[in-house]
Amino acid sequence: MTAGGPWYETVVLDSEQERKVAALQDAVADLLADSAAHRAFCTRGTYIRYLRARSWSLSRATKMLRETLKWRAEYHPERLCWENIQHEGARGKLFILDHPDNDGRPVVLMRPRLEQVYSGDSDERVKWLVYTLEQASRVADASAADGKMTWLIDFVGYNRANSPPLKVSLQVLHILQNHFPERLGRAVSYKPPLLFNVLWKAVSPFVDPLTRDKLVFLSPKSPPEALAKHFNPAHIDDSLGGQIPIADLWSFDKYGQRMAELDVQAGAALAAAAAAPAPPAPAARRSPLPSDSATELGGASPGGSGGKAQQSGRRALTAEEEVAERALEEEFERNVVVM
């Protein structure tokens, strides 16, 4: 846990942002009334994340969150657990490292080259990704200062032969961008394909400094301090420039024990939500989507990013800059997933 509890319990919002958090909660109350799983999912942090993801537009955040709740009602990610998905974890392609990065965020390690050792059901691959994101999100809410995670993508040995099918890539991309908003704190790519480097060199001079720091590209030629800036080398395997022998990085049994413990926590949260009184659903919603106030939140307000400016120490972004920053992050996700 972060000091004082989950990040969203201590984040400072202005009065207009607080009003929108309350309004978003009310806007989805009808979907929460009969679903303990939805009530467990919809924490204060959830409302803040969805509002931030839509630049504090209440109508757009409502639409996004209601679509996520519909997806969760159909997909049931709360039913995924180590016991019923561990066969996918045996590959060690995608998992959460034991230690956080230097900013206290959980680290999700992706090794695309291991895709070639598996030819099973594509739906199971997606389930494993969703399970991993759910667990990493749970860890991030409890221990990271901003509720976000870091992706470390090891592209060593990657080629088209071990890239996932396009259908799977598009499904994963949709899930990442629409149902896990504001979860990516940093993405570090090790030895990425040449196209990544060319694209990055072209656009990086025009990117906000904080966003540039979120997207990191490393190679075997990178100096040791480049890795150490983001990770403790003692927590990273030696194939990436760290100190852990790669054979010792992944233990199926040890990881299973850790995931089973997180499953217990998830079950407890679900049970607590089921035992608590359901929020009263509005008798009738005045309109399909709530309207925003005349003054949209964004770069114009000192807290326009939900405290982002205060947290990072940089100036508040304008609405246009926030849109550009988010678009770049989504483009990075798109290339990581599809390539």
C-alpha positions, 0 to 999 in steps of 0.5 A, a space after each residue: 500500500 502507498 502511504 495513506 492507502 490506495 492512490 485514489 484516496 489521497 489524490 487532490 481534485 478541485 471542486 469541479 472535478 469532484 462534482 464530475 466524479 460524483 456525477 459519473 458514479 451516479 451515471 452508472 449506478 443502474 449498472 452497479 445495482 445488481 452486480 457485485 463485480 461491477 461495484 468491486 470494480 468501480 472504485 473512486 480511482 475507476 471514476 478518476 481514471 475514466 474521466 482523465 482518459 476523456 479529458 474530464 468530459 463527463 459525457 465521454 467518460 460515461 459512455 466509455 465506462 458504461 461500455 467497459 461495464 458491458 464488456 465486463 458483464 460479458 467477459 467476466 474478468 473477475 472469474 479468471 484466476 490462477 487455477 483456471 488460466 495457469 496453463 497460459 502462464 507456463 510459457 513465461 511470455 507475459 508476467 508481472 515481475 517480483 519487484 516494481 520499477 524505480 517509481 514504485 509501479 508494478 512491471 509487466 514483462 512481455 517477451 513476444 519471441 515466446 509466442 512461437 512455442 504455443 499454438 493453442 486457443 487464441 481466446 486463452 491468450 487473450 484471457 491470460 492478458 486480461 488476467 495479467 492486466 487485472 492483477 497488475 492493476 490491483 497491485 498498482 492501485 495498492 502500491 503505486 503512487 498513480 495507480 499505473 503500471 510499467 510495461 517492459 517489452 523484450 523484443 530480442 528474438 522477435 520476428 513475424 513468425 512469432 507475432 500473434 495473429 492479427 485477429 488477436 492483436 486487434 482484440 487485445 488493442 481494443 481491450 487495452 485502449 477501451 477497458 484499461 485507460 490511464 493504466 500505462 505509466 511507462 513503456 520500455 522497449 528493449 531492442 525494438 524493431 527498426 521501425 520503432 526507432 525510425 518513428 521515434 526519432 521523427 516525432 520525439 522532438 515534438 513530444 511533451 517531455 513527460 510523454 517522452 519519458 514514458 516511452 523508452 527505447 533501449 538496446 544492447 548498446 545502451 549505457 548501464 545507467 539507461 536501464 538503471 534510470 528506470 529499474 534496479 538492475 538487481 531486479 532485471 535479467 541479464 539478457 536485458 542488461 540486469 543482474 539476474 540470470 535469465 533462467 532464474 527470472 521466471 518460476 512457474 510455481 513461485 509465480 503461481 503462489 503469488 497470483 493465488 494470493 492476489 486471487 484471494 484478495 480479489 475474492 475478498 473485495 468481491 465478497 465485500 462488495 456483495 455484502 455491502 448495500 447496493 447504491 440506489 439506482 436512479 429512477 430514470 436518467 434524464 438523458 442517455 449521457 450526462 452533459 458537461 458543465 459550460 467550462 470543460 476541464 482540461 489544460 485550462 484548469 490548474 488541476 485539469 488532469 486530475 492532479 497530473 500537473 501537481 504530481 509531475 511538477 510540470 505545467 498543466 497541459 492544454 486540452 490539445 496537448 493532452 489529446 496529442 499525448 494520449 494519441 501517442 501513447 495509443 499509437 505506441 500500444 497499437 504498434 506493440 500489440 500488432 507487430 
